[in-house]
């Protein structure tokens, strides 16, 4: 596996593959890799000839009040996992390579990025859309794999690629979960043992709500009831909502022919858990 830390080196390596007609797949990550990330690498593997995984803890998607320095980092462990997963290139830019001094251009996606995570974390999706656009252009990838775990992010990135005419296919990979339903996340390591026991209740609540709404139950009443159950179990919910799966517009009821999603974010102690499920 090649490791690159600057843009000219990365471009030279990928350019040589591209010139031979190889298709390139990108897996953007912030490191602290787990089986969810490795599922993206496996999906990328089936979609292209060369797999590039980026590891970059992107400062522009963290607000000043969010602790960037607390984000888990494990470069040696990550590289070993990527090697074992059959990744061809690890793209590990420094902050200076990604954001040279004087940078003044950002990618801002309206509508789809405004609610939910965008409302709770102002500026977050501007950082995500900017870094993903840069990664797409740096690698010239044909395909990029993203996890359904971060559903709104997936829609934001799709919208940005489409609107900016970037010739890349966005591949959505289903959420990888623990046996008890908890979605794998780099932040799960911060759950205290009693919180870890309760954490799967979020996915259980989403699954119950999705089944009830798909079965014709009133969406608002269902979400109110599940939200109250989560609060009783110690979750502080930022949101728990039924949305159009592509536009992220809030929906009041299931509509046939329209893909819907239930999205949620909830704080358990100091750990913020994100999850979502399909309805129907
Ligand atoms: P992160 O390193 O947390 O920024 O995530 C990098 C990519 O991995 C994103 O596309 C995430 O959606 C995806 N991802 C994170 N957790 C999971 C999971 N449990 N299952 C599938 N994909 C995931």
py3Dmol code that shows the C-alpha trace and the ligand (Angstrom):
import py3Dmol

protein = """\
ATOM      1  CA  UNK A   1       0.000   0.000   0.000  1.00  0.00           C
ATOM      2  CA  UNK A   2       1.336   3.416  -0.967  1.00  0.00           C
ATOM      3  CA  UNK A   3       1.160   6.238   1.563  1.00  0.00           C
ATOM      4  CA  UNK A   4       0.977   9.810   0.278  1.00  0.00           C
ATOM      5  CA  UNK A   5       0.994  13.003   2.290  1.00  0.00           C
ATOM      6  CA  UNK A   6       1.220  15.683  -0.393  1.00  0.00           C
ATOM      7  CA  UNK A   7      -0.899  16.439  -3.454  1.00  0.00           C
ATOM      8  CA  UNK A   8       1.812  16.218  -6.167  1.00  0.00           C
ATOM      9  CA  UNK A   9       2.845  12.722  -4.979  1.00  0.00           C
ATOM     10  CA  UNK A  10      -0.770  11.532  -4.853  1.00  0.00           C
ATOM     11  CA  UNK A  11      -1.552  12.951  -8.313  1.00  0.00           C
ATOM     12  CA  UNK A  12       1.536  11.337  -9.860  1.00  0.00           C
ATOM     13  CA  UNK A  13       0.611   7.890  -8.485  1.00  0.00           C
ATOM     14  CA  UNK A  14      -3.089   8.071  -9.371  1.00  0.00           C
ATOM     15  CA  UNK A  15      -2.370   9.714 -12.732  1.00  0.00           C
ATOM     16  CA  UNK A  16      -0.197   6.763 -13.741  1.00  0.00           C
ATOM     17  CA  UNK A  17      -2.995   4.308 -12.866  1.00  0.00           C
ATOM     18  CA  UNK A  18      -5.582   6.498 -14.600  1.00  0.00           C
ATOM     19  CA  UNK A  19      -3.453   6.644 -17.767  1.00  0.00           C
ATOM     20  CA  UNK A  20      -3.581   2.833 -17.880  1.00  0.00           C
ATOM     21  CA  UNK A  21      -7.376   2.993 -17.736  1.00  0.00           C
ATOM     22  CA  UNK A  22      -7.746   1.946 -14.093  1.00  0.00           C
ATOM     23  CA  UNK A  23     -10.923   3.076 -12.295  1.00  0.00           C
ATOM     24  CA  UNK A  24     -10.294   4.755  -8.960  1.00  0.00           C
ATOM     25  CA  UNK A  25     -12.508   4.549  -5.868  1.00  0.00           C
ATOM     26  CA  UNK A  26     -12.166   6.915  -2.923  1.00  0.00           C
ATOM     27  CA  UNK A  27     -13.111   6.198   0.700  1.00  0.00           C
ATOM     28  CA  UNK A  28     -13.022   9.430   2.720  1.00  0.00           C
ATOM     29  CA  UNK A  29     -12.501   8.926   6.468  1.00  0.00           C
ATOM     30  CA  UNK A  30     -11.291  10.737   9.553  1.00  0.00           C
ATOM     31  CA  UNK A  31      -9.373   7.681  10.766  1.00  0.00           C
ATOM     32  CA  UNK A  32      -9.850   5.683  13.998  1.00  0.00           C
ATOM     33  CA  UNK A  33     -11.040   3.024  11.586  1.00  0.00           C
ATOM     34  CA  UNK A  34     -13.544   0.305  12.480  1.00  0.00           C
ATOM     35  CA  UNK A  35     -15.542  -2.334  10.595  1.00  0.00           C
ATOM     36  CA  UNK A  36     -17.903   0.340   9.234  1.00  0.00           C
ATOM     37  CA  UNK A  37     -15.034   2.054   7.428  1.00  0.00           C
ATOM     38  CA  UNK A  38     -13.708  -1.302   6.240  1.00  0.00           C
ATOM     39  CA  UNK A  39     -17.129  -2.092   4.724  1.00  0.00           C
ATOM     40  CA  UNK A  40     -16.682   1.078   2.640  1.00  0.00           C
ATOM     41  CA  UNK A  41     -13.253  -0.157   1.515  1.00  0.00           C
ATOM     42  CA  UNK A  42     -14.771  -3.537   0.562  1.00  0.00           C
ATOM     43  CA  UNK A  43     -17.569  -1.836  -1.406  1.00  0.00           C
ATOM     44  CA  UNK A  44     -15.017   0.442  -3.105  1.00  0.00           C
ATOM     45  CA  UNK A  45     -12.950  -2.637  -3.993  1.00  0.00           C
ATOM     46  CA  UNK A  46     -15.858  -4.137  -5.936  1.00  0.00           C
ATOM     47  CA  UNK A  47     -16.526  -0.844  -7.749  1.00  0.00           C
ATOM     48  CA  UNK A  48     -13.053   0.029  -9.059  1.00  0.00           C
ATOM     49  CA  UNK A  49      -9.523  -1.183  -9.767  1.00  0.00           C
ATOM     50  CA  UNK A  50      -7.674   1.068  -7.330  1.00  0.00           C
ATOM     51  CA  UNK A  51      -8.891   1.956  -3.822  1.00  0.00           C
ATOM     52  CA  UNK A  52      -7.712   5.148  -2.153  1.00  0.00           C
ATOM     53  CA  UNK A  53      -8.677   5.706   1.487  1.00  0.00           C
ATOM     54  CA  UNK A  54      -8.165   9.183   2.856  1.00  0.00           C
ATOM     55  CA  UNK A  55      -7.501   9.797   6.526  1.00  0.00           C
ATOM     56  CA  UNK A  56      -7.916  13.434   7.445  1.00  0.00           C
ATOM     57  CA  UNK A  57      -9.439  14.872  10.603  1.00  0.00           C
ATOM     58  CA  UNK A  58     -10.970  17.874   8.900  1.00  0.00           C
ATOM     59  CA  UNK A  59     -10.742  20.979  11.095  1.00  0.00           C
ATOM     60  CA  UNK A  60     -13.276  22.978   9.048  1.00  0.00           C
ATOM     61  CA  UNK A  61     -16.140  20.653   9.987  1.00  0.00           C
ATOM     62  CA  UNK A  62     -15.605  21.140  13.718  1.00  0.00           C
ATOM     63  CA  UNK A  63     -17.056  24.241  15.417  1.00  0.00           C
ATOM     64  CA  UNK A  64     -14.818  26.144  17.858  1.00  0.00           C
ATOM     65  CA  UNK A  65     -16.840  24.674  20.770  1.00  0.00           C
ATOM     66  CA  UNK A  66     -16.341  21.107  19.472  1.00  0.00           C
ATOM     67  CA  UNK A  67     -13.164  19.478  20.650  1.00  0.00           C
ATOM     68  CA  UNK A  68     -11.125  18.669  17.554  1.00  0.00           C
ATOM     69  CA  UNK A  69      -8.179  17.637  19.724  1.00  0.00           C
ATOM     70  CA  UNK A  70     -10.341  14.967  21.425  1.00  0.00           C
ATOM     71  CA  UNK A  71     -11.056  13.207  18.123  1.00  0.00           C
ATOM     72  CA  UNK A  72      -9.454   9.721  18.348  1.00  0.00           C
ATOM     73  CA  UNK A  73      -6.336   9.167  16.217  1.00  0.00           C
ATOM     74  CA  UNK A  74      -4.469   5.922  15.552  1.00  0.00           C
ATOM     75  CA  UNK A  75      -2.356   6.255  12.432  1.00  0.00           C
ATOM     76  CA  UNK A  76      -0.384   3.014  12.812  1.00  0.00           C
ATOM     77  CA  UNK A  77      -3.508   0.963  13.575  1.00  0.00           C
ATOM     78  CA  UNK A  78      -5.409   2.563  10.690  1.00  0.00           C
ATOM     79  CA  UNK A  79      -2.666   1.811   8.176  1.00  0.00           C
ATOM     80  CA  UNK A  80      -2.511  -1.830   9.299  1.00  0.00           C
ATOM     81  CA  UNK A  81      -6.302  -2.155   8.885  1.00  0.00           C
ATOM     82  CA  UNK A  82      -6.259  -0.556   5.435  1.00  0.00           C
ATOM     83  CA  UNK A  83      -3.416  -2.819   4.313  1.00  0.00           C
ATOM     84  CA  UNK A  84      -5.288  -5.904   5.541  1.00  0.00           C
ATOM     85  CA  UNK A  85      -8.456  -4.718   3.754  1.00  0.00           C
ATOM     86  CA  UNK A  86      -6.614  -4.546   0.415  1.00  0.00           C
ATOM     87  CA  UNK A  87      -6.504  -0.766   0.102  1.00  0.00           C
ATOM     88  CA  UNK A  88      -3.993   0.443  -2.531  1.00  0.00           C
ATOM     89  CA  UNK A  89      -3.302   4.005  -1.424  1.00  0.00           C
ATOM     90  CA  UNK A  90      -3.584   5.794   1.928  1.00  0.00           C
ATOM     91  CA  UNK A  91      -4.029   9.518   1.316  1.00  0.00           C
ATOM     92  CA  UNK A  92      -3.012  11.284   4.532  1.00  0.00           C
ATOM     93  CA  UNK A  93      -2.671  14.979   3.808  1.00  0.00           C
ATOM     94  CA  UNK A  94      -1.398  17.349   6.452  1.00  0.00           C
ATOM     95  CA  UNK A  95      -3.663  20.263   7.403  1.00  0.00           C
ATOM     96  CA  UNK A  96      -1.234  22.572   5.550  1.00  0.00           C
ATOM     97  CA  UNK A  97      -1.473  20.477   2.366  1.00  0.00           C
ATOM     98  CA  UNK A  98      -5.273  20.452   2.521  1.00  0.00           C
ATOM     99  CA  UNK A  99      -5.688  24.091   3.544  1.00  0.00           C
ATOM    100  CA  UNK A 100      -2.674  26.170   2.482  1.00  0.00           C
ATOM    101  CA  UNK A 101      -2.625  29.644   4.056  1.00  0.00           C
ATOM    102  CA  UNK A 102      -4.788  32.229   2.292  1.00  0.00           C
ATOM    103  CA  UNK A 103      -7.503  29.761   1.204  1.00  0.00           C
ATOM    104  CA  UNK A 104     -10.790  31.631   0.620  1.00  0.00           C
ATOM    105  CA  UNK A 105     -13.055  29.148  -1.181  1.00  0.00           C
ATOM    106  CA  UNK A 106     -15.694  26.977   0.482  1.00  0.00           C
ATOM    107  CA  UNK A 107     -18.483  24.757  -0.824  1.00  0.00           C
ATOM    108  CA  UNK A 108     -21.856  25.597   0.660  1.00  0.00           C
ATOM    109  CA  UNK A 109     -24.827  23.320  -0.070  1.00  0.00           C
ATOM    110  CA  UNK A 110     -28.166  24.949   0.761  1.00  0.00           C
ATOM    111  CA  UNK A 111     -31.517  23.233   1.569  1.00  0.00           C
ATOM    112  CA  UNK A 112     -30.424  19.635   2.190  1.00  0.00           C
ATOM    113  CA  UNK A 113     -27.730  20.745   4.655  1.00  0.00           C
ATOM    114  CA  UNK A 114     -29.835  23.231   6.600  1.00  0.00           C
ATOM    115  CA  UNK A 115     -31.870  21.091   9.029  1.00  0.00           C
ATOM    116  CA  UNK A 116     -30.917  18.482  11.608  1.00  0.00           C
ATOM    117  CA  UNK A 117     -27.097  18.147  11.798  1.00  0.00           C
ATOM    118  CA  UNK A 118     -26.770  21.419   9.891  1.00  0.00           C
ATOM    119  CA  UNK A 119     -28.974  23.223  12.421  1.00  0.00           C
ATOM    120  CA  UNK A 120     -27.322  21.687  15.484  1.00  0.00           C
ATOM    121  CA  UNK A 121     -23.781  22.129  14.097  1.00  0.00           C
ATOM    122  CA  UNK A 122     -23.679  25.388  12.094  1.00  0.00           C
ATOM    123  CA  UNK A 123     -20.895  25.325   9.503  1.00  0.00           C
ATOM    124  CA  UNK A 124     -20.421  21.555   9.815  1.00  0.00           C
ATOM    125  CA  UNK A 125     -21.653  20.677   6.326  1.00  0.00           C
ATOM    126  CA  UNK A 126     -19.766  23.570   4.764  1.00  0.00           C
ATOM    127  CA  UNK A 127     -16.614  21.928   6.089  1.00  0.00           C
ATOM    128  CA  UNK A 128     -17.725  18.469   4.955  1.00  0.00           C
ATOM    129  CA  UNK A 129     -18.763  19.602   1.448  1.00  0.00           C
ATOM    130  CA  UNK A 130     -15.551  21.594   1.034  1.00  0.00           C
ATOM    131  CA  UNK A 131     -13.204  18.795   2.081  1.00  0.00           C
ATOM    132  CA  UNK A 132     -15.087  16.140   0.091  1.00  0.00           C
ATOM    133  CA  UNK A 133     -15.027  18.340  -3.035  1.00  0.00           C
ATOM    134  CA  UNK A 134     -11.299  18.830  -2.557  1.00  0.00           C
ATOM    135  CA  UNK A 135     -10.805  15.064  -2.086  1.00  0.00           C
ATOM    136  CA  UNK A 136     -12.814  14.351  -5.257  1.00  0.00           C
ATOM    137  CA  UNK A 137     -10.701  16.807  -7.263  1.00  0.00           C
ATOM    138  CA  UNK A 138      -7.371  15.759  -5.700  1.00  0.00           C
ATOM    139  CA  UNK A 139      -7.937  12.079  -6.503  1.00  0.00           C
ATOM    140  CA  UNK A 140     -10.000  12.361  -9.695  1.00  0.00           C
ATOM    141  CA  UNK A 141     -11.846   9.304  -8.364  1.00  0.00           C
ATOM    142  CA  UNK A 142     -14.573   7.679 -10.471  1.00  0.00           C
ATOM    143  CA  UNK A 143     -16.472   6.469  -7.384  1.00  0.00           C
ATOM    144  CA  UNK A 144     -16.583   7.551  -3.731  1.00  0.00           C
ATOM    145  CA  UNK A 145     -18.027   5.349  -0.982  1.00  0.00           C
ATOM    146  CA  UNK A 146     -19.942   6.919   1.921  1.00  0.00           C
ATOM    147  CA  UNK A 147     -21.772   5.281   4.823  1.00  0.00           C
ATOM    148  CA  UNK A 148     -25.538   5.449   5.240  1.00  0.00           C
ATOM    149  CA  UNK A 149     -24.730   5.905   8.929  1.00  0.00           C
ATOM    150  CA  UNK A 150     -24.307   9.642   8.220  1.00  0.00           C
ATOM    151  CA  UNK A 151     -27.439   9.889   6.103  1.00  0.00           C
ATOM    152  CA  UNK A 152     -27.641  13.667   5.781  1.00  0.00           C
ATOM    153  CA  UNK A 153     -23.929  13.867   4.939  1.00  0.00           C
ATOM    154  CA  UNK A 154     -24.520  11.351   2.132  1.00  0.00           C
ATOM    155  CA  UNK A 155     -27.271  13.556   0.674  1.00  0.00           C
ATOM    156  CA  UNK A 156     -25.166  16.727   1.048  1.00  0.00           C
ATOM    157  CA  UNK A 157     -22.183  15.182  -0.726  1.00  0.00           C
ATOM    158  CA  UNK A 158     -24.406  13.777  -3.512  1.00  0.00           C
ATOM    159  CA  UNK A 159     -25.959  17.207  -4.036  1.00  0.00           C
ATOM    160  CA  UNK A 160     -22.559  18.950  -4.116  1.00  0.00           C
ATOM    161  CA  UNK A 161     -21.099  16.487  -6.662  1.00  0.00           C
ATOM    162  CA  UNK A 162     -24.190  16.800  -8.848  1.00  0.00           C
ATOM    163  CA  UNK A 163     -24.411  20.583  -8.644  1.00  0.00           C
ATOM    164  CA  UNK A 164     -20.702  21.078  -9.365  1.00  0.00           C
ATOM    165  CA  UNK A 165     -20.703  18.588 -12.286  1.00  0.00           C
ATOM    166  CA  UNK A 166     -18.000  16.484 -10.658  1.00  0.00           C
ATOM    167  CA  UNK A 167     -17.904  13.206 -12.619  1.00  0.00           C
ATOM    168  CA  UNK A 168     -18.009  10.890  -9.624  1.00  0.00           C
ATOM    169  CA  UNK A 169     -20.522   8.236  -8.574  1.00  0.00           C
ATOM    170  CA  UNK A 170     -21.467   8.302  -4.902  1.00  0.00           C
ATOM    171  CA  UNK A 171     -21.837   4.792  -3.555  1.00  0.00           C
ATOM    172  CA  UNK A 172     -23.969   4.408  -0.400  1.00  0.00           C
ATOM    173  CA  UNK A 173     -22.928   1.613   1.972  1.00  0.00           C
ATOM    174  CA  UNK A 174     -25.379   0.242   4.590  1.00  0.00           C
ATOM    175  CA  UNK A 175     -24.625   0.953   8.242  1.00  0.00           C
ATOM    176  CA  UNK A 176     -22.504  -1.652  10.003  1.00  0.00           C
ATOM    177  CA  UNK A 177     -23.850  -2.413  13.481  1.00  0.00           C
ATOM    178  CA  UNK A 178     -22.853  -4.275  16.614  1.00  0.00           C
ATOM    179  CA  UNK A 179     -24.861  -7.449  17.245  1.00  0.00           C
ATOM    180  CA  UNK A 180     -27.171  -5.448  19.554  1.00  0.00           C
ATOM    181  CA  UNK A 181     -27.940  -2.854  16.866  1.00  0.00           C
ATOM    182  CA  UNK A 182     -25.628  -0.023  17.910  1.00  0.00           C
ATOM    183  CA  UNK A 183     -24.162   1.618  14.800  1.00  0.00           C
ATOM    184  CA  UNK A 184     -20.365   1.403  14.811  1.00  0.00           C
ATOM    185  CA  UNK A 185     -18.772   4.793  15.419  1.00  0.00           C
ATOM    186  CA  UNK A 186     -15.329   6.046  16.385  1.00  0.00           C
ATOM    187  CA  UNK A 187     -17.043   7.812  19.277  1.00  0.00           C
ATOM    188  CA  UNK A 188     -18.506   4.628  20.843  1.00  0.00           C
ATOM    189  CA  UNK A 189     -15.202   4.120  22.685  1.00  0.00           C
ATOM    190  CA  UNK A 190     -16.141   7.096  24.872  1.00  0.00           C
ATOM    191  CA  UNK A 191     -19.321   5.403  26.182  1.00  0.00           C
ATOM    192  CA  UNK A 192     -19.110   4.396  29.840  1.00  0.00           C
ATOM    193  CA  UNK A 193     -20.134   0.766  30.423  1.00  0.00           C
ATOM    194  CA  UNK A 194     -23.677   1.629  31.631  1.00  0.00           C
ATOM    195  CA  UNK A 195     -24.109   3.940  28.626  1.00  0.00           C
ATOM    196  CA  UNK A 196     -22.874   1.228  26.276  1.00  0.00           C
ATOM    197  CA  UNK A 197     -25.630  -1.038  27.621  1.00  0.00           C
ATOM    198  CA  UNK A 198     -28.292   1.616  26.871  1.00  0.00           C
ATOM    199  CA  UNK A 199     -26.853   2.876  23.544  1.00  0.00           C
ATOM    200  CA  UNK A 200     -28.615   0.242  21.337  1.00  0.00           C
ATOM    201  CA  UNK A 201     -31.982   1.587  22.559  1.00  0.00           C
ATOM    202  CA  UNK A 202     -31.607   4.381  19.984  1.00  0.00           C
ATOM    203  CA  UNK A 203     -31.633   1.961  17.061  1.00  0.00           C
ATOM    204  CA  UNK A 204     -34.409  -0.056  18.706  1.00  0.00           C
ATOM    205  CA  UNK A 205     -36.555   3.095  18.979  1.00  0.00           C
ATOM    206  CA  UNK A 206     -35.896   4.035  15.345  1.00  0.00           C
ATOM    207  CA  UNK A 207     -36.732   0.532  14.149  1.00  0.00           C
ATOM    208  CA  UNK A 208     -40.004   0.461  16.128  1.00  0.00           C
ATOM    209  CA  UNK A 209     -40.961   3.892  14.806  1.00  0.00           C
ATOM    210  CA  UNK A 210     -40.173   2.916  11.204  1.00  0.00           C
ATOM    211  CA  UNK A 211     -42.290  -0.241  11.469  1.00  0.00           C
ATOM    212  CA  UNK A 212     -45.180   1.654  13.060  1.00  0.00           C
ATOM    213  CA  UNK A 213     -45.153   4.468  10.470  1.00  0.00           C
ATOM    214  CA  UNK A 214     -44.815   2.018   7.561  1.00  0.00           C
ATOM    215  CA  UNK A 215     -47.769   0.169   9.076  1.00  0.00           C
ATOM    216  CA  UNK A 216     -49.939   3.307   8.942  1.00  0.00           C
ATOM    217  CA  UNK A 217     -49.545   4.683  12.457  1.00  0.00           C
ATOM    218  CA  UNK A 218     -49.541   8.456  12.875  1.00  0.00           C
ATOM    219  CA  UNK A 219     -45.942   9.657  12.420  1.00  0.00           C
ATOM    220  CA  UNK A 220     -46.028  12.578  14.852  1.00  0.00           C
ATOM    221  CA  UNK A 221     -47.586  10.504  17.653  1.00  0.00           C
ATOM    222  CA  UNK A 222     -45.154   7.643  17.035  1.00  0.00           C
ATOM    223  CA  UNK A 223     -42.098   9.904  17.130  1.00  0.00           C
ATOM    224  CA  UNK A 224     -43.358  11.707  20.246  1.00  0.00           C
ATOM    225  CA  UNK A 225     -43.827   8.375  22.012  1.00  0.00           C
ATOM    226  CA  UNK A 226     -40.384   7.039  21.004  1.00  0.00           C
ATOM    227  CA  UNK A 227     -38.726  10.355  21.869  1.00  0.00           C
ATOM    228  CA  UNK A 228     -40.257  10.204  25.357  1.00  0.00           C
ATOM    229  CA  UNK A 229     -39.052   6.600  25.778  1.00  0.00           C
ATOM    230  CA  UNK A 230     -35.512   7.647  24.827  1.00  0.00           C
ATOM    231  CA  UNK A 231     -35.566  10.523  27.310  1.00  0.00           C
ATOM    232  CA  UNK A 232     -36.677   8.131  30.060  1.00  0.00           C
ATOM    233  CA  UNK A 233     -33.658   5.977  29.158  1.00  0.00           C
ATOM    234  CA  UNK A 234     -31.312   8.926  29.632  1.00  0.00           C
ATOM    235  CA  UNK A 235     -30.916  10.173  26.050  1.00  0.00           C
ATOM    236  CA  UNK A 236     -31.043  13.907  25.308  1.00  0.00           C
ATOM    237  CA  UNK A 237     -32.377  13.941  21.748  1.00  0.00           C
ATOM    238  CA  UNK A 238     -31.317  16.737  19.412  1.00  0.00           C
ATOM    239  CA  UNK A 239     -33.820  15.522  16.844  1.00  0.00           C
ATOM    240  CA  UNK A 240     -35.902  12.492  15.943  1.00  0.00           C
ATOM    241  CA  UNK A 241     -37.696  13.060  12.661  1.00  0.00           C
ATOM    242  CA  UNK A 242     -39.311  11.573   9.584  1.00  0.00           C
ATOM    243  CA  UNK A 243     -37.761  13.029   6.421  1.00  0.00           C
ATOM    244  CA  UNK A 244     -37.712  12.653   2.665  1.00  0.00           C
ATOM    245  CA  UNK A 245     -34.657  10.427   2.183  1.00  0.00           C
ATOM    246  CA  UNK A 246     -33.131  12.575  -0.561  1.00  0.00           C
ATOM    247  CA  UNK A 247     -34.124  16.174   0.193  1.00  0.00           C
ATOM    248  CA  UNK A 248     -34.148  15.850   4.023  1.00  0.00           C
ATOM    249  CA  UNK A 249     -37.474  17.748   4.053  1.00  0.00           C
ATOM    250  CA  UNK A 250     -39.532  16.898   7.154  1.00  0.00           C
ATOM    251  CA  UNK A 251     -42.516  14.671   6.345  1.00  0.00           C
ATOM    252  CA  UNK A 252     -45.753  14.219   8.257  1.00  0.00           C
ATOM    253  CA  UNK A 253     -46.649  10.795   6.915  1.00  0.00           C
ATOM    254  CA  UNK A 254     -45.495   8.005   4.627  1.00  0.00           C
ATOM    255  CA  UNK A 255     -46.281   8.709   0.959  1.00  0.00           C
ATOM    256  CA  UNK A 256     -46.240   5.818  -1.484  1.00  0.00           C
ATOM    257  CA  UNK A 257     -43.454   6.035  -4.047  1.00  0.00           C
ATOM    258  CA  UNK A 258     -41.368   8.386  -1.918  1.00  0.00           C
ATOM    259  CA  UNK A 259     -38.341   7.046  -0.004  1.00  0.00           C
ATOM    260  CA  UNK A 260     -38.440   8.124   3.626  1.00  0.00           C
ATOM    261  CA  UNK A 261     -35.970   7.924   6.471  1.00  0.00           C
ATOM    262  CA  UNK A 262     -36.141   8.426  10.209  1.00  0.00           C
ATOM    263  CA  UNK A 263     -33.069  10.350  11.357  1.00  0.00           C
ATOM    264  CA  UNK A 264     -31.964  10.906  14.933  1.00  0.00           C
ATOM    265  CA  UNK A 265     -29.176  12.397  16.998  1.00  0.00           C
ATOM    266  CA  UNK A 266     -29.066  11.961  20.737  1.00  0.00           C
ATOM    267  CA  UNK A 267     -26.578  12.667  23.435  1.00  0.00           C
ATOM    268  CA  UNK A 268     -25.836   9.904  25.944  1.00  0.00           C
ATOM    269  CA  UNK A 269     -23.618  11.442  28.579  1.00  0.00           C
ATOM    270  CA  UNK A 270     -20.889  13.237  26.648  1.00  0.00           C
ATOM    271  CA  UNK A 271     -21.240  11.021  23.569  1.00  0.00           C
ATOM    272  CA  UNK A 272     -23.399  12.127  20.656  1.00  0.00           C
ATOM    273  CA  UNK A 273     -24.955   9.189  18.801  1.00  0.00           C
ATOM    274  CA  UNK A 274     -26.294   9.457  15.252  1.00  0.00           C
ATOM    275  CA  UNK A 275     -28.488   6.892  13.570  1.00  0.00           C
ATOM    276  CA  UNK A 276     -31.150   6.520  10.893  1.00  0.00           C
ATOM    277  CA  UNK A 277     -33.331   3.833   9.357  1.00  0.00           C
ATOM    278  CA  UNK A 278     -35.412   3.439   6.205  1.00  0.00           C
ATOM    279  CA  UNK A 279     -39.210   3.511   6.478  1.00  0.00           C
ATOM    280  CA  UNK A 280     -40.894   0.718   4.545  1.00  0.00           C
TER     281      UNK A 280
END
"""
ligand_1 = """\
23
LIG
P -15.859 9.191 9.701
O -14.462 8.661 9.739
O -16.628 8.962 10.956
O -15.935 10.581 9.174
O -16.620 8.294 8.633
C -16.075 8.070 7.362
C -17.078 7.308 6.534
O -17.384 6.085 7.181
C -18.397 8.057 6.338
O -18.852 7.869 5.005
C -19.300 7.390 7.327
O -20.657 7.455 6.993
C -18.793 5.954 7.258
N -19.174 5.204 8.447
C -18.955 5.544 9.746
N -19.515 4.627 10.570
C -20.100 3.699 9.765
C -20.868 2.506 10.001
N -21.112 2.086 11.243
N -21.294 1.808 8.940
C -21.043 2.223 7.668
N -20.343 3.338 7.379
C -19.884 4.064 8.401
"""
view = py3Dmol.view(width=600, height=400)
view.addModel(protein, "pdb")
view.setStyle({"model": 0}, {"cartoon": {"style": "trace"}})
view.addModel(ligand_1, "xyz")
view.setStyle({"model": 1}, {"stick": {}})
view.zoomTo()
view.show()
